[in-house]
Amino acid sequence: MSKNRIITAIALAATLLLTGCSGKDSPAPAGPDLSAFPLYDPDYASRTYVADEYAQRITQPFWLGNVIYNEIALPVLYDNGQCYAKLLYTPEKVISVRDQTLQTEYREGEDYTVDKASKRLVIPQTSAIPTWRDGIELGKNMPAEFNDAGSWNAMDWVDDYVIWDPAGKGQSVYAESPVFYGKYLSVTYAYDVADLPQDMYHTHDKWKLNGVRSKLKSGQNIRLAMLGDSITEGCSSTEMISQVLGHTVAPDTPCYARQLKEEIERVYDVDVMFENAGVGGSNSGDLFSAASAVGPKTMQAYDKAKRLQPDLCVIAYGTNDVAVNDEAEFAANIERAMREMRAVSPDCEFILVNAFPCNPLVEQKTGMYDKYLRKMNAIAAADPDRVAVVDMHKVGEHMLQTKKYCEISSSNVNHPNDFMHRVYAGSIMTALYDYKSK
């Protein structure tokens, strides 16, 4: 037999082994390993929206299941007349579509249709859903009910916005008023877990933070301190908007720091003494210096956090550090804060958080978050049992592949909206709790 015929025979034999001698097709690829999704609901097709259930699940990490509660999406009216809201993942079943307040529910078939292939809710012209003109985030088509305050320090949270270009990359809108959040849709749906990218969201590592987790598992109460900037303080959560305006702004979603406290209490059935030392406008250097405008307030908050003598300290800086601290200065500040915290609480363990991205149009130093992350990982590597790192930056970048920035930040600059505050809290919770153990 010639060499070419031998090769052909071998190839044919290999093909028969793969397809089976009967000629039947090879088995379909196996589906996702559902052991990785402890919150998976196989009965999602019959699920309905239950407000009390959402209150229990508000902080649970959706990426460990197949149902997303109240993902925020904007119903954008584009210049070509099309109007739709983009979803992160393929909707297997849309369970509920509500407004930002969660009080008004819209009807499938009347107010929207589901375009599963494009991962969209399509909004017809006859819909009762208020739409949002494309380009508002860039200062175009601005709604008449809002005012240009001209300067960010003159802007209020009621009906103002500012059009600015701080990085010379093009103008964008900054607002704490309902320019963006007032038009949000809250979409609850079962999604295809095969859409989830691997290693995107934080997952539990049983080798880390065993000191504080042992206390929690034995039913001991713990003390929790949060150090950070305006994100940790709670800016753009509807809870903080309610506090600033002096009346409830539904759904009054707590900031990620408070959600973290309450989820720890829920899953471990303990009490958590809590100090939120987040200060808007601060960077990591303000913990030790009164030189800046927010320095004195930051130092006072930091002193209160140290007096708590925490079992766990979450440190979440970076957003404001980009303008003033290189990666070496940033790391030195984080390490100093850890040393000082352990001087008053020797067994304190730490979660270091890499901040979610700011709006690319206002970012002045690209690549700094990656440099900060490398430093935080190095700090954790030097003390792997007692320090964990949660990377919110890559999560935000992942969402921006689908969403406009103003769909993850209702300030359109650097403050997470209600949904992102929930993702923050859920991400940090996975460092503390193994949801597979439920």
C-alpha positions in Angstrom: 0.0 0.0 0.0 1.4 3.4 -0.9 2.2 6.0 1.8 -0.7 8.3 0.7 -3.2 5.4 0.9 -1.9 4.6 4.4 -2.4 8.2 5.5 -5.9 8.2 4.0 -6.9 4.9 5.7 -5.7 6.3 9.1 -7.7 9.5 8.6 -10.8 7.5 7.7 -10.4 5.3 10.7 -10.1 8.3 13.0 -13.2 9.8 11.4 -15.2 6.6 12.1 -14.0 6.5 15.7 -15.2 10.1 16.2 -18.6 9.7 14.4 -19.3 6.0 15.4 -19.6 3.1 13.0 -23.3 3.5 12.8 -22.9 6.8 11.0 -24.8 8.8 13.7 -23.7 12.3 14.6 -21.2 12.7 17.4 -22.8 13.7 20.8 -23.7 17.3 21.3 -21.2 19.3 23.5 -22.1 19.1 27.2 -23.8 22.1 28.7 -22.3 24.3 31.4 -21.3 22.6 34.7 -24.2 23.7 36.9 -22.2 22.9 40.1 -20.5 26.3 39.3 -24.0 27.9 39.6 -25.3 27.2 43.1 -28.1 29.7 42.8 -29.3 28.2 39.5 -33.1 28.0 39.1 -34.2 25.1 36.8 -37.8 26.3 37.1 -37.0 29.8 35.7 -39.8 29.4 33.1 -42.4 29.6 35.8 -40.8 32.3 37.9 -42.6 35.5 38.6 -41.4 38.7 40.2 -41.8 38.8 43.9 -40.7 41.9 45.7 -39.9 40.1 49.0 -37.7 37.7 47.1 -35.8 40.5 45.5 -35.3 42.1 48.9 -33.6 38.8 49.9 -31.6 38.5 46.7 -30.6 42.1 46.2 -26.9 41.4 47.0 -26.6 37.8 45.9 -24.1 37.4 43.1 -26.2 36.8 40.0 -23.3 35.2 38.2 -23.7 32.2 40.5 -27.2 31.6 39.2 -29.2 32.2 36.0 -31.6 35.0 37.1 -30.7 38.7 37.2 -32.9 40.9 39.2 -33.4 44.4 38.1 -30.5 44.8 35.7 -30.5 48.5 34.7 -30.9 49.3 31.0 -31.7 52.4 29.1 -34.5 52.5 26.5 -32.5 54.5 23.9 -34.3 56.1 21.0 -31.7 56.3 18.2 -31.7 58.8 15.3 -32.8 56.1 12.8 -36.1 55.7 14.8 -35.2 52.4 16.4 -35.7 52.2 20.2 -34.4 49.4 22.3 -32.7 48.6 25.6 -29.6 46.3 25.7 -29.2 43.4 28.1 -25.9 42.0 29.3 -26.8 38.4 28.4 -29.1 36.3 26.3 -32.6 36.4 27.8 -34.1 32.9 28.2 -37.2 34.4 29.8 -37.9 38.1 30.7 -39.7 37.9 34.0 -40.4 41.6 34.7 -39.7 45.0 33.2 -40.2 47.9 35.6 -39.2 51.5 35.8 -36.3 52.8 38.0 -38.6 53.0 41.0 -39.8 49.4 40.7 -43.3 50.6 41.1 -44.5 50.6 37.4 -44.4 47.4 35.5 -44.6 47.3 31.7 -46.3 44.7 29.6 -44.6 42.4 27.1 -46.2 42.6 23.7 -47.5 46.1 24.4 -44.6 48.1 25.9 -41.8 45.9 24.7 -40.9 42.8 22.8 -37.9 40.5 23.4 -35.3 40.2 20.7 -33.4 37.2 22.1 -30.9 37.0 19.3 -29.8 40.6 19.8 -30.1 40.6 23.6 -32.5 43.5 23.5 -35.9 44.7 24.5 -37.4 46.5 21.5 -39.6 49.5 22.4 -42.5 50.3 20.0 -43.7 53.8 19.4 -46.9 53.0 21.2 -45.1 51.9 24.4 -45.8 53.5 27.7 -42.1 53.3 28.5 -40.5 56.8 28.5 -37.6 56.8 26.1 -34.2 58.5 26.2 -32.6 60.2 23.2 -29.3 58.9 22.0 -26.4 61.3 22.6 -27.7 62.8 25.9 -24.6 61.4 27.7 -22.5 63.6 25.3 -24.6 66.7 25.8 -26.8 66.3 22.7 -30.6 66.3 22.7 -30.7 67.4 26.4 -34.2 67.2 27.9 -35.8 70.6 28.6 -36.7 69.8 32.2 -33.0 69.8 33.2 -30.6 72.8 33.4 -27.0 73.3 32.6 -25.4 74.6 35.8 -22.3 75.6 34.0 -20.0 74.4 36.8 -19.9 71.1 38.7 -19.6 72.9 42.1 -22.8 74.9 41.3 -24.7 71.8 40.3 -27.6 70.5 42.4 -29.1 67.0 42.6 -32.6 68.1 41.6 -32.6 69.1 38.0 -29.0 70.2 37.0 -26.3 68.8 34.9 -22.9 70.0 33.6 -21.4 69.6 30.1 -17.7 69.3 30.4 -14.5 68.0 28.8 -12.0 67.6 31.6 -9.6 65.3 29.7 -9.8 66.9 26.3 -11.3 63.8 24.8 -14.7 65.2 24.0 -17.6 66.6 25.9 -19.8 64.5 28.3 -22.5 65.1 30.8 -22.1 64.9 34.6 -25.2 64.8 36.7 -26.4 63.6 40.1 -30.0 64.6 39.1 -32.3 62.1 37.3 -31.0 62.9 33.8 -29.9 59.3 33.6 -31.4 57.3 36.5 -34.8 58.8 35.9 -35.2 56.9 32.6 -33.7 53.6 33.8 -35.5 50.3 33.2 -35.1 47.5 35.8 -35.2 44.2 33.9 -35.5 40.9 35.7 -34.7 37.9 33.5 -33.4 34.4 33.3 -30.3 34.3 31.2 -28.1 31.8 29.4 -25.2 31.1 31.8 -23.1 30.0 28.7 -22.9 33.8 28.0 -20.8 34.4 31.1 -17.1 34.9 30.4 -14.8 32.7 32.5 -13.0 34.3 35.4 -14.8 37.7 35.0 -16.6 37.9 38.3 -15.0 37.3 41.7 -15.5 33.8 43.1 -14.9 32.2 46.5 -11.4 31.2 47.6 -11.6 28.9 50.6 -8.0 29.5 51.5 -8.4 33.3 52.1 -9.8 35.3 55.1 -10.2 32.2 57.3 -9.8 34.2 60.4 -12.9 36.4 60.0 -14.8 33.6 58.2 -14.2 31.2 61.1 -15.6 33.7 63.5 -18.7 34.2 61.2 -19.2 30.4 60.8 -19.1 29.9 64.5 -21.8 32.6 65.0 -19.6 35.3 66.4 -20.4 38.9 65.7 -17.8 40.9 63.8 -16.6 44.5 63.3 -16.4 45.8 59.7 -14.7 49.0 58.6 -14.8 50.5 55.1 -12.2 52.9 53.8 -12.7 54.6 50.5 -13.9 57.5 48.4 -17.3 58.6 47.2 -18.1 55.2 45.8 -17.7 53.7 49.3 -19.6 56.6 50.8 -22.5 55.7 48.6 -22.7 58.3 45.9 -25.3 57.7 43.2 -27.1 55.0 45.1 -30.7 56.0 45.5 -30.2 55.6 49.2 -27.7 58.5 49.2 -29.8 60.5 46.7 -32.7 60.1 49.2 -30.5 61.4 52.0 -29.3 64.4 50.0 -32.7 65.4 48.8 -34.4 64.8 52.1 -37.1 62.5 50.7 -37.3 59.0 49.5 -36.1 58.4 46.0 -37.4 54.9 45.1 -36.2 52.2 45.2 -33.9 53.7 47.9 -31.2 51.0 47.2 -28.5 50.9 49.9 -24.9 51.6 48.9 -22.6 48.7 48.5 -21.0 49.1 51.9 -24.4 48.8 53.7 -25.4 46.0 51.5 -22.2 44.1 52.4 -23.0 44.5 56.1 -26.6 43.4 55.7 -25.7 40.4 53.5 -23.1 39.2 56.0 -25.7 39.4 58.7 -28.3 37.6 56.6 -26.1 34.6 55.5 -24.3 34.1 58.8 -27.1 35.2 61.2 -24.8 37.5 63.1 -24.6 41.2 64.0 -22.0 43.4 62.3 -20.7 46.5 64.0 -20.0 48.8 61.1 -18.1 52.0 60.3 -18.3 53.4 56.8 -15.3 55.8 56.5 -15.8 56.5 52.8 -15.4 60.2 52.0 -16.3 61.8 48.7 -13.4 63.3 46.8 -10.7 61.6 48.9 -7.8 59.6 47.7 -5.7 57.1 49.7 -3.2 59.8 50.7 -5.9 61.8 52.5 -6.0 59.1 55.2 -2.8 60.6 56.6 -2.8 64.3 55.5 -5.1 67.2 56.2 -3.6 69.2 53.3 -6.5 68.7 50.9 -10.0 70.0 51.1 -11.3 66.6 52.3 -8.2 65.6 54.2 -9.5 66.6 57.7 -12.8 64.8 57.2 -11.0 61.7 55.8 -8.6 61.6 58.7 -11.5 61.9 61.2 -13.4 59.1 59.5 -10.2 57.0 59.4 -9.7 57.5 63.2 -13.3 56.3 63.8 -12.6 53.2 61.7 -9.5 52.4 63.7 -11.3 52.9 67.0 -13.8 50.2 65.9 -10.8 47.7 66.0 -12.3 45.8 63.0 -12.0 42.1 62.3 -12.4 43.0 58.6 -11.4 46.1 56.7 -12.4 46.8 53.1 -10.1 49.3 51.4 -11.4 50.7 48.1 -9.4 53.6 46.6 -8.2 54.4 43.2 -10.8 56.6 41.4 -9.4 59.9 42.8 -5.8 58.5 43.2 -5.4 58.4 39.5 -4.9 62.2 39.4 -2.4 62.5 42.3 -0.8 59.1 43.2 1.3 56.9 41.0 1.3 53.2 41.7 4.2 53.3 44.2 2.5 56.1 46.2 -0.8 54.3 46.1 0.7 51.0 47.3 2.6 52.8 50.1 -0.7 54.4 51.3 -2.6 51.1 51.3 0.2 49.3 53.1 0.4 52.1 55.7 -3.3 51.9 56.3 -3.1 48.2 56.8 -0.2 48.5 59.3 -2.0 51.1 61.3 -5.2 49.1 61.3 -3.3 46.1 62.6 -1.6 48.1 65.2 -5.0 48.5 66.9 -6.5 45.2 65.7 -3.7 42.6 65.1 -6.0 40.0 63.6 -7.6 42.3 61.1 -8.0 40.9 57.6 -8.4 42.9 54.5 -10.2 43.0 51.2 -8.6 45.4 48.6 -10.9 46.6 45.9 -9.8 47.8 42.4 -12.3 50.4 41.5 -14.7 50.1 38.5 -13.7 52.2 35.5 -14.5 55.9 35.3 -16.0 57.3 32.1 -13.3 56.9 29.4 -14.0 60.4 28.2 -13.0 61.9 31.6 -10.1 59.5 32.3 -6.8 61.4 32.3 -4.3 58.7 32.9 -5.0 55.5 31.1 -3.7 52.2 32.5 -3.4 53.3 36.1 -6.1 50.9 37.4 -4.1 48.0 36.0 -1.0 49.3 37.8 -2.9 49.7 41.0 -4.2 46.2 40.6 -0.7 44.7 40.2 0.3 46.5 43.4 -2.7 45.2 45.3 -2.1 41.7 44.1 1.5 42.0 45.3 0.4 43.1 48.7 -2.0 40.1 48.9 0.7 37.7 47.7 2.9 38.8 50.6 0.0 37.8 53.1 -2.2 35.5 51.1 -4.2 34.1 54.0 -5.3 37.4 55.3 -5.6 39.7 52.2 -8.0 39.2 49.3 -8.3 41.4 46.1 -11.6 42.0 44.3 -11.2 43.5 40.8 -14.3 45.6 39.9 -12.4 47.3 37.1 -12.5 44.3 34.8 -16.2 43.7 35.6 -17.0 47.3 34.6 -15.0 47.0 31.4 -16.9 43.8 30.6 -20.2 45.5 31.0 -19.1 48.4 28.8 -18.8 46.1 25.9 -22.6 46.1 25.9 -23.7 49.1 27.9 -23.3 52.8 27.6 -21.3 54.2 30.6 -24.3 56.0 31.9 -26.0 52.6 32.3 -23.6 51.5 34.9 -23.0 55.0 36.4 -25.9 57.4 37.0 -23.5 60.3 37.3 -21.9 59.3 34.0 -18.5 60.0 35.5 -17.4 57.6 38.2 -20.3 56.7 40.6 -21.9 53.3 40.3 -25.7 53.2 40.0 -27.9 51.0 42.0 -27.2 47.9 39.9 -23.4 48.4 40.1 -23.6 49.0 43.9 -25.2 45.6 44.1 -22.5 44.1 41.9 -19.8 45.6 44.1 -21.4 44.2 47.3 -22.0 40.7 45.7 -18.4 40.6 44.5 -17.0 41.3 47.9 -19.4 38.9 49.5 -18.0 36.0 47.4 -14.6 36.6 49.2 -16.4 36.0 52.5 -19.0 33.4 51.8 -19.3 30.3 49.7 -22.7 30.3 48.2 -22.2 26.7 47.2 -22.4 25.8 50.8 -26.1 26.8 51.1 
